[in-house]
Amino acid sequence: MWLDLVQQGISGFLVGSTYALIAIGFTMVWGVMRRLNLAYGAAALGAAYVGFWIYRLAPDLTPAILVLAAMGSGIVIGFLMDLVCFRWLPKEYELAPLASTLGALIIAEEVINLRTEGYPVSFPEIVDKVFYVGRLYFRLDHIVIFGACMVMVAGLYYLLFRTRLGLAIRGVSQQVVAAQLMGMNPNKTNAITFMLTGMLAGAAGALSVMAIGTGTSALAMTFTLRGLSAAVIGGLGSIPGAIVGGLALGIIEAEALRVFGIGYRDVFTNLALLAILVFRPQGLMGVRLAQ
C-alpha cells in the first residue's frame, strides 16, 4: 500500500508540472490585467493541434518539433487572444472578458471538432521507455515533461526579474499609471504578456497531449479547469503559488485515482478547490488584500 501511495504521488507530481505551466498563464494574465482568460486551455490545445499538423508534414523528424511548433503557434494565438478578447473591451465592464474568452473557448472547441470531424487524434509519444529505481518505476516521458517545464519556469523567472521586459511587465502589473509615466506602454506590455503565456500554453498543451497519446476537443475545457484550479489553489497572482498549486493538484488527482477510481478523480480535485476557497481564499501562497 505504501509503495502504491509513493508511486502514484511521484507520477502525479511529475504530471502536475504541466498543470503548473497552464496555471502560470492564468496567474500572469491576472497579475497584469486583473482579468481571467477562460480560453487559455483552448489556446493550449489549439497550439498543440497546430504543432501536430506542422509535425505531420515531416513525421520522420523528432517529436520535439511538434512542441516547438506548438510554442510558436501559441505565441500567435496569445497575441490574437489579447487583440480580440481583451484590448478593445471597455475597462469598466469587468465581466466582458469572461464572456469574450468563454466564447473563444467554445469557438476553439468547434473548430477542432470540424477540423478532425469529431474523431480523436493520435499524437506521437515523446519517449516510450520505463525505468526502475528499486521497486518504483518511472515513465521517461513524464521525466522529460517535468524537466522541460522546470527549464521553462527558470527561463520565465530570468525574463521577469533580470530583463527590462520583465521590469515592464511587473511595473504594469503593480501600477499602470505609474508605469505609463515612466514611459511604458500598457497595451504593448499586455500583448507581450499574452504572447509569452501563449508560448507556455503551447508547450504545456503539446506535452500533455503527447503524454496522454490522444487529443480531443474536450481537453480544452479540461486544461482550462485544471489550470484555473491550480492557480486558485496556489494563489492568483503568485507564480510560485501557481507552481505549487499545479504540483499539488497533480498529486491529489493521482491519489484519488488510485484509491477511488477515475470516476472520483474530479470530485476530489474540486473538493480541494472548495476547501481552499473556504478556508484560505487567497490561496496557499497568495497574500490577503486589505479591503
N, C-alpha and C positions, 0 to 999 in steps of 0.2 A: 504493500500500500504506500509506504513512504517513498519507494522507488518511483511509483507511478506519479505521486504528488510532485516530486522533484522533476521528473521527466516532462510532465505537462507544463509545469511552471517555467522551465527553460524554453520550451517551444513557444509558449505564449509570450515570454519576454522578447524573444527574437522577432516574432511576427509583430509584436506591438511597436517595433521601430517604424513600420510603415504607417501605423496609426499616428505615431508621433509626428511624422513629416506632414501628414494631412492636417493635424491639429495645429502645427506651426503656421500653416497657411491661414487658418481661421484666426489665430491669435494675432498675426501680423496685421491683417486687414482690420481687425477690431482695434488694435492698438493705434493704428494710423488714422483711421476714419471713424471709429466708433460705430461701425456698421457690420452686420453679419452677411456673409456671402453664402447663401444656401445652394448655389450652383457649383460650389467648389469641388464636391465629389464628382459631379458630372464633368467638370473640367479635367479632373484626374483620369476618369475613364475615357473621355473623348480623346485626350492626348495619347493614352495607351493604344487606342484603336488606330489613330493616325500613325503612330510609331509602328504598329503591326503592319499596316498597309504599305508603308515605306519599306519595312524589312522584307516583305513578301516579294518585292522587286528583285532582291538578291538574297534568297534564303540560305545560300551556302556560307554567307558571312556569319560572324559571331553574333549571338543574340544580344550582345551589348549594343549593337547598332540600333536595335529596337528601343532600348532605354534612352540612348542619346537622341534618337529621332523624337521620342515622346517628350523629352525635356525641351527640345527645340519647338515642337508644336505647342507645348504647354505655355511657352513664352508668348506666342502669338495669341493663343486662346485667352491668356490672362489679360493682355492688352485690350482685346475686343470686349472682354467682360467688364473692364473698367469703363470703356468708352460707351457701351450700350446700356449697362445696368446701373451705373453709378454717376458718371460725370455730369450728365445733364438733368439729373433729378433735383427738384427743389430741396434745399437743405432742411427746411422746416418740416417736411413730411418724413418723419423717421421710419415709418412703415413702408415707404415706397421702395427702398432697396430690397426688403424682404419679398415683396410682391414681384418685383422685376427679376430677382435671382431665382425665385421659385418657378417663374415662367420659363427662365432659361434652362433650369433643370429638366422640366417636362419636355421642352423642345429638344434638348440633347438626347434624352431617352428615346424620343420618337424618331429622331434622325438615325440613331444607331439601329433601332428596330427596322427602319426602312432599308438602311444600307445592308443589313445582314439578313433581311427577310424574317426576322424573329428567331433565327437559329443561333445557338451558342457557337462561339468561335474558339477553336483550339489554338492556344498560344504556345510558342516553343518554351522548353524548360531552360532555366539558367544553367544548372548542372544537375545531373541525375546520379548523385552519389550520397551514400550514408557512411559515416564512420563512428566508431565506438570508443568511448572512454570508460573503461570498466564495464559496468552493466548499463550505462547510459548511452543512447545513440543520438547523433546529431545529423540533421539534414544539411548537406553542404550548401544548398540554395538558401536556406534560412541564415546561415553564417554569412554568406555573400551579401544578402539583403541587409542584414544588420550592419556589416562593415561599410557598405555603400551609404546607408542612411547616416551613420556616425560621421563619415567623411563630409557629407553634405551639410550636416549640422555644424561641424567645425568650420567649414568654409563660410557658412552663414554668419557665425559669430565673428569671424575675422572681418567680413564685409561690414557688419553693423558697428563694430567697435574699433576698427583700425583704418577705416577709409572715410573720405569726405562724403561719399554717397550714404554710408551708414549714419554719419552725423546728421545729414539732411533728413533721413527717414526718422531718426529719433527726435530731431527737432520739431518736425511737423506733428509727430505723434504726441508730443508734450504740450506744445503751444503754437497753434497755427499762425496767429497774428504776429507773434514774436519772430517766428521763422520767416515770415514774409518781410518783416522789417530788416532782417539780416540778409535778404536777397534770395531766399529760397522760394521756389515755385511749387506750391502745394499740388497743383494738377500734375505736373511732371513727376513729382515725388510719388504721388499716388499711383500713377501709371507704372513707374518703375517697380513699386512695391507689388502691384498685381502681376507684372511680368516675372518678378523674382519668385513669388509664391506659385505662379503658374508653372515655372520650371520645376519646383519642388513637387507640385501636384503630378506633373507628367512622370517624374521619376517614381513617386510612390505608387501611382496607378499602374505603370508598366511592371514594376517589381512585384506588386501584389497579384496582378492577374497572371503573370508568369509563374508565380509560386502556386496559385490555385490550379492553373492549367487550362482553364476555360473562362471566356469572357461573355457576359450577358449584359443587357441594358439595365437589369435590376441592380447591378453593382454600383450604379451611380448613386442611388439612394442609400445603399449600404455604406459606401465611402463617406457620404455626407453625414449620416448619423454617427458613424464611428469617430470621424474626425471632430465633429462638434461635441460629442460626448467627452472625448479625451481632452479637448480644450477647456470645457467647463469643469471637468473633474480636476484638472491641473490648475486652472485659474486663467480666465480670458485675459489676454494682455501680457501674460508671462510666458516667455519662450521656454525657460526651464520647466515651468508648470506643464506646458504642452508635451514636453518630452516625458516627464514623469507620468502624466495622465495617459499618454499613449501606451507606455510600457505597462502601467498598472491595468489598463483596460485589456491588453493582450493576455495578461496573466489571469485576470478574472474570467475571461472568455474560455481560456484553455481549461481551467479547473472546473468551471461549470459544465463544460462539455464532457470532461472525464467522469464527473460524479453523477450528473443528471441526464446527460444525453443532449443531442443537438436541439431538441425542442425547447429546452430550458435555458439555452445559452443566452439568448437575447433578454430573457427575463431577468437574469442576474446582472447583466450589464446595465439594464435600465434601473434596477434596484440600487446599484452602486451610484448611478447618476442622481437618483432621487435622494439618497442619503446625503450626498454632498450638498445638494440644493437646500435641504432642510437644516443640516447641522453646520455646514460651512459653505455658505453660498458664494463666497469669494474664491473657492477652490482651494486645493491643497497648498499651493504656493502663491496664491493671489493675495492682494492687500485689500482689506476692507476700507472702502472710501467713506469719508465723512459726509453726512447728509447736508 
